[in-house]
Each structure stands twice: as C-alpha cells, then as structure tokens.
Amino acid sequence: MGCELQPSKHAKDQMVLRGISKKEILDCILKGAKRLKGAKIIGLFGNLEVVFLKKPCHYFIITTYWR
C-alpha cells in the first residue's frame, strides 16, 4: 500500500490550470530537492515546485507551480 497524496482544493485548481499531473507532483516530493519554510516543505524537481505538509505516509499538497 502506497502513501496517500491529498491535494487541497487550491492545489487541485492549480494542477488543472497549469497542466500538472499527480505523477509529476509525486516525483517532485520523492525525488526532488527540498527546503523548509516554517512547517511547510517546498520540493523542487526540474521546473516544478510543490508546497506540502508531510505526516507519516500522508502528503497534504498546499499548492504547486512551474518555476
């Protein structure tokens, strides 16, 4: 069983608007460079940035955007 990826309503809207797939977000979270900004984690993979919170085996996506 894999970890759960839960985008917020805002993140879902941004994914549709910017043409970003769940696979691209998952690649960014698992393979990308990360930096902390308070409790939030910002992942960078290629030209994609994902802002998320991490709980054990649960990723809550706040927003996502192309750099």
ZAVO-488571 format. One record per residue: residue in three letters; z, x, y of N, C-alpha, C, O in turn. Coordinates in steps of 0.02 Angstrom, whole numbers, plus 32768, in hexadecimal, padded with zeros to 4 digits. Last residue first. Layout:
<node rest="ala" n_w="Z" n_u="X" n_v="Y" ca_w="Z" ca_u="X" ca_v="Y" c_w="Z" c_u="X" c_v="Y" o_w="Z" o_u="X" o_v="Y"/>
...
END
This chain:
<node rest="arg" n_w="7DA0" n_u="819D" n_v="8540" ca_w="7DAD" ca_u="81CC" ca_v="8577" c_w="7D6E" c_u="81DC" c_v="859C" o_w="7D6F" o_u="8202" o_v="85CC"/>
<node rest="trp" n_w="7DB6" n_u="80F4" n_v="8512" ca_w="7D8D" ca_u="8131" ca_v="850E" c_w="7D9E" c_u="815C" c_v="854A" o_w="7DA9" o_u="8143" o_v="8580"/>
<node rest="tyr" n_w="7E4F" n_u="80A8" n_v="84D7" ca_w="7E19" ca_u="80B1" ca_v="8508" c_w="7DF3" c_u="80F2" c_v="84FA" o_w="7E0E" o_u="8120" o_v="84DB"/>
<node rest="thr" n_w="7ED1" n_u="8034" n_v="84B3" ca_w="7EA3" ca_u="8067" ca_v="849C" c_w="7E69" c_u="806C" c_v="84CC" o_w="7E53" o_u="8039" o_v="84E8"/>
<node rest="thr" n_w="7F7E" n_u="8001" n_v="84A7" ca_w="7F3B" ca_u="7FFF" ca_v="84C4" c_w="7F12" c_u="8038" c_v="84A8" o_w="7F2C" o_u="8066" o_v="8489"/>
<node rest="ile" n_w="7FDF" n_u="7FEE" n_v="8440" ca_w="7FE9" ca_u="7FD2" ca_v="8483" c_w="7FA5" c_u="7FCB" c_v="84A6" o_w="7F95" o_u="7F96" o_v="84C0"/>
<node rest="ile" n_w="7FFB" n_u="7FD2" n_v="8398" ca_w="7FCB" ca_u="7FEC" ca_v="83C8" c_w="7FD4" c_u="7FC8" c_v="840B" o_w="7FD1" o_u="7F8B" o_v="840E"/>
<node rest="phe" n_w="8071" n_u="8002" n_v="832E" ca_w="8066" ca_u="7FCC" ca_v="835E" c_w="803A" c_u="7FE9" c_v="8396" o_w="8050" o_u="8012" o_v="83BD"/>
<node rest="tyr" n_w="8077" n_u="802A" n_v="8288" ca_w="805E" ca_u="8042" ca_v="82C8" c_w="804F" c_u="8007" c_v="82F5" o_w="8025" o_u="7FDD" o_v="82E4"/>
<node rest="his" n_w="80E0" n_u="804E" n_v="8205" ca_w="80C9" ca_u="8018" ca_v="8230" c_w="80B5" c_u="8036" c_v="8274" o_w="80DD" o_u="8057" o_v="8294"/>
<node rest="cys" n_w="812E" n_u="80A8" n_v="81BA" ca_w="80F3" ca_u="8089" ca_v="819C" c_w="80DA" c_u="804C" c_v="81C3" o_w="80C3" o_u="801C" o_v="81A5"/>
<node rest="pro" n_w="81B0" n_u="809D" n_v="8228" ca_w="819F" ca_u="80B2" ca_v="81E4" c_w="8166" c_u="8088" c_v="81C6" o_w="816E" o_u="804C" o_v="81BB"/>
<node rest="lys" n_w="8156" n_u="8092" n_v="82C4" ca_w="8191" ca_u="8083" ca_v="829C" c_w="8180" c_u="8099" c_v="8255" o_w="8146" o_u="80A7" o_v="8248"/>
<node rest="lys" n_w="8110" n_u="80C6" n_v="8359" ca_w="8112" ca_u="80CF" ca_v="8311" c_w="8157" c_u="80BE" c_v="82F5" o_w="818A" o_u="80D8" o_v="830C"/>
<node rest="leu" n_w="80A2" n_u="8089" n_v="83D5" ca_w="80E7" ca_u="8095" ca_v="83C0" c_w="80E6" c_u="809B" c_v="8375" o_w="80BF" o_u="8078" o_v="8353"/>
<node rest="phe" n_w="8014" n_u="80CB" n_v="8434" ca_w="8035" ca_u="80A4" ca_v="8400" c_w="807E" c_u="80B6" c_v="83F8" o_w="8096" o_u="80E9" o_v="8410"/>
<node rest="val" n_w="7F77" n_u="80E1" n_v="8475" ca_w="7FBE" ca_u="80E0" ca_v="8488" c_w="7FE1" c_u="80B1" c_v="8456" o_w="7FCD" o_u="8077" o_v="844E"/>
<node rest="val" n_w="7EEF" n_u="8146" n_v="8457" ca_w="7F13" ca_u="810B" ca_v="8440" c_w="7F5C" c_u="8113" c_v="8454" o_w="7F7B" o_u="8147" o_v="8446"/>
<node rest="glu" n_w="7E50" n_u="8181" n_v="8489" ca_w="7E98" ca_u="8184" ca_v="8490" c_w="7EB7" c_u="8142" c_v="847B" o_w="7E9C" o_u="810D" o_v="848A"/>
<node rest="leu" n_w="7DBD" n_u="81D6" n_v="845A" ca_w="7DE5" ca_u="819A" ca_v="8456" c_w="7E2F" c_u="81A9" c_v="845F" o_w="7E49" o_u="81D8" o_v="8442"/>
<node rest="asn" n_w="7D6A" n_u="8241" n_v="844B" ca_w="7D70" ca_u="8224" ca_v="848E" c_w="7D9A" c_u="81E5" c_v="8490" o_w="7D9B" o_u="81C2" o_v="84C2"/>
<node rest="gly" n_w="7DC8" n_u="8291" n_v="83D2" ca_w="7D85" ca_u="828E" ca_v="83F1" c_w="7D8D" c_u="8276" c_v="8438" o_w="7DB3" o_u="8293" o_v="845F"/>
<node rest="phe" n_w="7E5E" n_u="824B" n_v="83E2" ca_w="7E31" ca_u="8261" ca_v="83AD" c_w="7DEA" c_u="8259" c_v="83C7" o_w="7DD2" o_u="8221" o_v="83D1"/>
<node rest="leu" n_w="7F03" n_u="823C" n_v="8410" ca_w="7EC1" ca_u="824D" ca_v="8428" c_w="7E98" c_u="8269" c_v="83EE" o_w="7EAD" o_u="8299" o_v="83CD"/>
<node rest="gly" n_w="7F8D" n_u="81D0" n_v="842C" ca_w="7F64" ca_u="81F5" ca_v="83FD" c_w="7F1F" c_u="8201" c_v="841B" o_w="7F03" o_u="81D4" o_v="843B"/>
<node rest="ile" n_w="8026" n_u="81C2" n_v="8470" ca_w="7FE0" ca_u="81C0" ca_v="8483" c_w="7FBA" c_u="81ED" c_v="8453" o_w="7FC5" o_u="822A" o_v="8452"/>
<node rest="ile" n_w="80B3" n_u="815F" n_v="8459" ca_w="808D" ca_u="8199" ca_v="8440" c_w="8045" c_u="818E" c_v="8455" o_w="8029" o_u="8158" o_v="844E"/>
<node rest="lys" n_w="8146" n_u="812E" n_v="84B5" ca_w="8101" ca_u="8124" ca_v="849E" c_w="80E2" c_u="8166" c_v="8487" o_w="80F4" o_u="819C" o_v="849E"/>
<node rest="ala" n_w="81BC" n_u="8149" n_v="84ED" ca_w="81BF" ca_u="8134" ca_v="84A7" c_w="8179" c_u="812C" c_v="8489" o_w="8171" o_u="8124" o_v="844D"/>
<node rest="gly" n_w="817B" n_u="81C6" n_v="8553" ca_w="81B4" ca_u="819A" ca_v="8547" c_w="81B8" c_u="818A" c_v="84FD" o_w="81B6" o_u="81B7" o_v="84D3"/>
<node rest="lys" n_w="80FB" n_u="81FC" n_v="850C" ca_w="8106" ca_u="81E5" ca_v="8550" c_w="813D" c_u="81B0" c_v="854C" o_w="812F" o_u="8175" o_v="8542"/>
<node rest="leu" n_w="80C1" n_u="8282" n_v="84A5" ca_w="80F2" ca_u="824D" ca_v="84B3" c_w="80F3" c_u="823C" c_v="84FD" o_w="80EC" o_u="8268" o_v="8527"/>
<node rest="arg" n_w="8025" n_u="829C" n_v="8451" ca_w="8057" ca_u="82B0" ca_v="8483" c_w="8084" c_u="8274" c_v="8491" o_w="806F" o_u="823B" o_v="8489"/>
<node rest="lys" n_w="7FBA" n_u="82D9" n_v="83CF" ca_w="7FE7" ca_u="82A7" ca_v="83EB" c_w="8014" c_u="82C6" c_v="8420" o_w="8027" o_u="8300" o_v="841C"/>
<node rest="ala" n_w="7F16" n_u="82E1" n_v="8387" ca_w="7F4E" ca_u="8302" ca_v="83AA" c_w="7F79" c_u="82CC" c_v="83CA" o_w="7F5F" o_u="8298" o_v="83DE"/>
<node rest="gly" n_w="7EE7" n_u="8280" n_v="82F3" ca_w="7EE2" ca_u="8299" ca_v="8337" c_w="7F1F" c_u="82BE" c_v="834F" o_w="7F55" o_u="82BC" o_v="8331"/>
<node rest="lys" n_w="7EF7" n_u="8246" n_v="8276" ca_w="7ED8" ca_u="8288" ca_v="8279" c_w="7EDA" c_u="82A8" c_v="82BE" o_w="7ED1" o_u="82E4" o_v="82C4"/>
<node rest="leu" n_w="7F3B" n_u="81C9" n_v="8287" ca_w="7F4B" ca_u="81F5" ca_v="824F" c_w="7F32" c_u="823C" c_v="8257" o_w="7F53" o_u="826C" o_v="8241"/>
<node rest="ile" n_w="7F0A" n_u="8190" n_v="82FF" ca_w="7F52" ca_u="8193" ca_v="82F2" c_w="7F62" c_u="81C7" c_v="82BD" o_w="7F92" o_u="81EE" o_v="82C4"/>
<node rest="cys" n_w="7E7E" n_u="819C" n_v="82EF" ca_w="7E9F" ca_u="81BA" ca_v="832A" c_w="7EEA" c_u="81C2" c_v="831D" o_w="7F07" o_u="81F6" o_v="832E"/>
<node rest="asp" n_w="7E6A" n_u="8151" n_v="827B" ca_w="7E59" ca_u="8199" ca_v="827C" c_w="7E7D" c_u="81BC" c_v="82B5" o_w="7E97" o_u="81F3" o_v="82AC"/>
<node rest="leu" n_w="7E91" n_u="80D3" n_v="82AE" ca_w="7EB8" ca_u="80F2" ca_v="8278" c_w="7EAA" c_u="813D" c_v="8274" o_w="7ED8" o_u="8164" o_v="826A"/>
<node rest="ile" n_w="7E2A" n_u="80BF" n_v="830B" ca_w="7E70" ca_u="80C2" ca_v="8321" c_w="7E9B" c_u="80E4" c_v="82ED" o_w="7EC5" o_u="810E" o_v="82FE"/>
<node rest="glu" n_w="7DBB" n_u="80BC" n_v="82B7" ca_w="7DBF" ca_u="80EF" ca_v="82EB" c_w="7E06" c_u="80F7" c_v="8304" o_w="7E1D" o_u="812E" o_v="8311"/>
<node rest="lys" n_w="7DDC" n_u="804A" n_v="826B" ca_w="7DD7" ca_u="808B" ca_v="824A" c_w="7DDB" c_u="80C4" c_v="827D" o_w="7DFC" o_u="80F6" o_v="826F"/>
<node rest="lys" n_w="7DD4" n_u="7FE4" n_v="82C9" ca_w="7E16" ca_u="7FF5" ca_v="82AE" c_w="7E14" c_u="8039" c_v="828B" o_w="7E46" o_u="805E" o_v="828D"/>
<node rest="ser" n_w="7D60" n_u="8014" n_v="834F" ca_w="7D71" ca_u="7FF7" ca_v="830E" c_w="7DB8" c_u="800A" c_v="82F9" o_w="7DD5" o_u="803A" o_v="8313"/>
<node rest="ile" n_w="7D2B" n_u="7FE8" n_v="83EE" ca_w="7D54" ca_u="8017" ca_v="83C8" c_w="7D6B" c_u="7FF4" c_v="8388" o_w="7D85" o_u="7FBD" o_v="838A"/>
<node rest="gly" n_w="7CE8" n_u="7FAC" n_v="845E" ca_w="7CC6" ca_u="7FBB" ca_v="841F" c_w="7CEA" c_u="7FEE" c_v="83F4" o_w="7CCA" o_u="801B" o_v="83D7"/>
<node rest="arg" n_w="7D26" n_u="7F80" n_v="84D0" ca_w="7D0F" ca_u="7FC6" ca_v="84CF" c_w="7CED" c_u="7FDA" c_v="848E" o_w="7CD8" o_u="8013" o_v="8487"/>
<node rest="leu" n_w="7D46" n_u="7EFA" n_v="84B4" ca_w="7D24" ca_u="7F0B" ca_v="84F2" c_w="7D04" c_u="7F50" c_v="84EF" o_w="7CCD" o_u="7F5A" o_v="8509"/>
<node rest="val" n_w="7D8F" n_u="7F09" n_v="843C" ca_w="7D50" ca_u="7EE2" ca_v="843E" c_w="7D27" c_u="7EF7" c_v="847A" o_w="7CEB" o_u="7F03" o_v="8474"/>
<node rest="met" n_w="7DFA" n_u="7F58" n_v="8467" ca_w="7DD1" ca_u="7F6E" ca_v="842F" c_w="7D8E" c_u="7F4A" c_v="8430" o_w="7D5A" o_u="7F6A" o_v="8426"/>
<node rest="gln" n_w="7E33" n_u="7F08" n_v="84CB" ca_w="7E13" ca_u="7F47" ca_v="84DD" c_w="7DE7" c_u="7F63" c_v="84A6" o_w="7DB3" o_u="7F81" o_v="84B4"/>
<node rest="asp" n_w="7E66" n_u="7E9F" n_v="847C" ca_w="7E34" ca_u="7E91" ca_v="84B1" c_w="7E0E" c_u="7ED1" c_v="84C4" o_w="7DD1" o_u="7ED0" o_v="84CC"/>
<node rest="lys" n_w="7EC3" n_u="7EE7" n_v="8431" ca_w="7E8B" ca_u="7EC4" ca_v="8410" c_w="7E53" c_u="7EB6" c_v="8441" o_w="7E18" o_u="7EC1" o_v="8433"/>
<node rest="ala" n_w="7F1B" n_u="7F10" n_v="8497" ca_w="7EF6" ca_u="7F43" ca_v="8470" c_w="7EBA" c_u="7F23" c_v="844D" o_w="7E84" o_u="7F41" o_v="844B"/>
<node rest="his" n_w="7F4E" n_u="7E92" n_v="84BF" ca_w="7F29" ca_u="7EBD" ca_v="84EE" c_w="7EFE" c_u="7EF0" c_v="84C9" o_w="7EC4" o_u="7EFB" o_v="84DB"/>
<node rest="lys" n_w="7F90" n_u="7E6D" n_v="844B" ca_w="7F58" ca_u="7E44" ca_v="8463" c_w="7F2D" c_u="7E6D" c_v="8493" o_w="7EF0" o_u="7E6A" o_v="8490"/>
<node rest="ser" n_w="7FAA" n_u="7F03" n_v="83E7" ca_w="7FC1" ca_u="7ECE" ca_v="8414" c_w="7F84" c_u="7EA5" c_v="8429" o_w="7F4B" o_u="7EB8" o_v="841C"/>
<node rest="pro" n_w="7F8A" n_u="7F2B" n_v="833B" ca_w="7F78" ca_u="7F2F" ca_v="8382" c_w="7F96" c_u="7EF5" c_v="83AA" o_w="7F9A" o_u="7EBD" o_v="8391"/>
<node rest="gln" n_w="7FD2" n_u="7F74" n_v="82BA" ca_w="7FD9" ca_u="7F35" ca_v="82DE" c_w="7FC7" c_u="7F3E" c_v="8327" o_w="7FF0" o_u="7F57" o_v="834D"/>
<node rest="leu" n_w="7FC1" n_u="7FAF" n_v="821D" ca_w="7FA7" ca_u="7FBC" ca_v="8260" c_w="7FA8" c_u="7F7A" c_v="8285" o_w="7F84" o_u="7F4B" o_v="8273"/>
<node rest="glu" n_w="8029" n_u="7FE9" n_v="819B" ca_w="800F" ca_u="7FB0" ca_v="81C1" c_w="7FFB" c_u="7FC6" c_v="8207" o_w="801F" o_u="7FEB" o_v="8228"/>
<node rest="cys" n_w="7FFC" n_u="8058" n_v="8114" ca_w="8024" ca_u="8046" ca_v="814F" c_w="8002" c_u="8010" c_v="8177" o_w="7FC4" o_u="8009" o_v="8175"/>
<node rest="gly" n_w="7FD1" n_u="801F" n_v="806D" ca_w="7FCB" ca_u="8048" ca_v="80A9" c_w="7FF8" c_u="8030" c_v="80E1" o_w="8016" o_u="7FFA" o_v="80DE"/>
<node rest="met" n_w="8000" n_u="802A" n_v="7FC5" ca_w="8000" ca_u="8000" ca_v="8000" c_w="8000" c_u="802C" c_v="803E" o_w="8029" o_u="805A" o_v="8044"/>
END
